[in-house]
Amino acid sequence: MKMKPMTVIVIIGSLIMGIVASYAIESDTDIIETIEISEDEENDDLFYKIVDTGVDSVFTDKSIVSELIDTDAFYGQDAHYTGNQPSYTDNGDGTVTDDVTGLMWQQTMDQKMTYEEALNYANESTLGGYDDWRIPSIKELFSLIQFTGQSGGEVAKILYIDTNFFDQPIGNTSIGEREIDAQTWSSTLYVGQTMHGDDTIFGVNFIDGRIKGYGLQKPRSNTVNKGYFRLVRGNEAYGVNNFVDNGDGTISDLSTGLMWQMNDDGNTRDWEAALDYSETLSLAGYDDWRLPNIKELQSIADYSKSMQTTGTAAIDDLFNLSEIRDPNGQLNYGFYWSSTTHQDGRSIANSASYVAFGEAQGKMFGDILDVHGCGAVRSDPKSGDDSNYPSYFGPQGDVRYVYNYVLSVRTIDE
């Protein structure tokens, strides 16, 4: 595919999106930087390659199974499609290069720090002899997650990151933390607010396999909150979408090489039915659609949008998502299924991950609140009696719908 040279403008600070030639990039200083990407570099490779989840196990809604064929229920899940497999190089100097994305990462994180401290820390770092380190965007950070992890409750089990290459701390229980309190923060500030008006930053929890928003202040003590930060450098265009409306109900992302269903069909489904819908979908002359894995699905989230600020879902305006009414009767957008089993809880087969393009709500002390932010990644039970939902689960009363929407995906032909 032939593409014209492009310019990307990076604006860093509170989350601002610079757009030139249909491209936008998140970043985090007050400096405006122009990045030129040559035609040769673009034609050479995709610059927003989605790293596969690493999942090779096959699940029903109740258990792990040995295999499924394409006529079986639950066919079309994550393990049935092999993407860009995770691959890393330990550079021997405290850095690790992701061979898929081209990003270079800090191997061992420092102690927890505030967001402002992390900005200074990144600016002053000369790790590996480089002085261009930055805090990663939420999309850069999510590229490291592997859904071979397992979790449940407040304890660490199998981590959601490759510990052969990356050191990942867990929460310090000796000071009252839970083992899952080891979240890694990004540079992506939530453009809305969570809870009762909390300024919020998005992070990835590599202990329990989720994206959510974390308050920059501790609400009880009104002191500055702290998180872990893993610095990154290189490929500053990673996470930048280049959407093209194909005029046939589909959208191509020329950055990732994926084609998307433009509109959901307005129907909600449990996970088994969602897999079947995508596997049997015929759209725009293509019949190789599938339910996206969670990293593919998160790649189309637009963190410059929120219900509170733009009144829209956190996704590009080219997409048309179904509006819903939340349990309070207020306008929101639903959850969208991925093909990825979230191996969390007592039974590791029971749940699958979703992206909340609308507010990721919970019920706390009787109030329905945006507890995680638009663009959060959570999970729902794969099946259940629809008369029992919505229900509420966990310490923040996460809303569970179980019957969720679908946006199907396919890989653009070479």
HELIX and SHEET records of a PDB file:
HELIX    1   1 GLU A   39  ASP A   44  1                                   6    
HELIX    2   2 ASP A   78  HIS A   80  5                                   3    
HELIX    3   3 TYR A  115  GLU A  124  1                                  10    
HELIX    4   4 LEU A  127  GLY A  129  5                                   3    
HELIX    5   5 ILE A  138  PHE A  142  1                                   5    
HELIX    6   6 THR A  173  ILE A  175  5                                   3    
HELIX    7   7 TRP A  271  THR A  280  1                                  10    
HELIX    8   8 ILE A  294  GLN A  298  1                                   5    
HELIX    9   9 ASP A  386  ASN A  388  5                                   3    
SHEET    1   A 4 GLY A  18  VAL A  20  0                                        
SHEET    2   A 4 TYR A  23  SER A  27 -1                                        
SHEET    3   A 4 MET A   6  ILE A  12  1                                        
SHEET    4   A 4 ILE A  32  ILE A  37 -1                                        
SHEET    1   B 2 VAL A  58  PHE A  59  0                                        
SHEET    2   B 2 ILE A  64  VAL A  65 -1                                        
SHEET    1   C 4 TYR A  88  ASP A  90  0                                        
SHEET    2   C 4 THR A  95  ASP A  98 -1                                        
SHEET    3   C 4 MET A 104  GLN A 106 -1                                        
SHEET    4   C 4 VAL A 232  ARG A 233 -1                                        
SHEET    1   D 2 GLN A 150  GLY A 152  0                                        
SHEET    2   D 2 VAL A 155  ILE A 158 -1                                        
SHEET    1   E 3 THR A 184  LEU A 189  0                                        
SHEET    2   E 3 THR A 200  ASN A 205 -1                                        
SHEET    3   E 3 ARG A 210  GLY A 215 -1                                        
SHEET    1   F 2 GLN A 217  LYS A 218  0                                        
SHEET    2   F 2 THR A 223  VAL A 224 -1                                        
SHEET    1   G 4 PHE A 243  ASP A 245  0                                        
SHEET    2   G 4 THR A 250  ASP A 253 -1                                        
SHEET    3   G 4 LEU A 258  GLN A 261 -1                                        
SHEET    4   G 4 VAL A 409  THR A 411 -1                                        
SHEET    1   H 2 GLU A 323  ARG A 325  0                                        
SHEET    2   H 2 LEU A 331  TYR A 333 -1                                        
SHEET    1   I 3 PHE A 335  THR A 341  0                                        
SHEET    2   I 3 SER A 351  ALA A 356 -1                                        
SHEET    3   I 3 ALA A 376  PRO A 381 -1                                        
SHEET    1   J 2 GLN A 361  MET A 364  0                                        
SHEET    2   J 2 ASP A 367  ASP A 370 -1                                        
SHEET    1   K 2 SER A 391  PHE A 393  0                                        
SHEET    2   K 2 ASP A 398  ARG A 400 -1                                        
END                                                                             
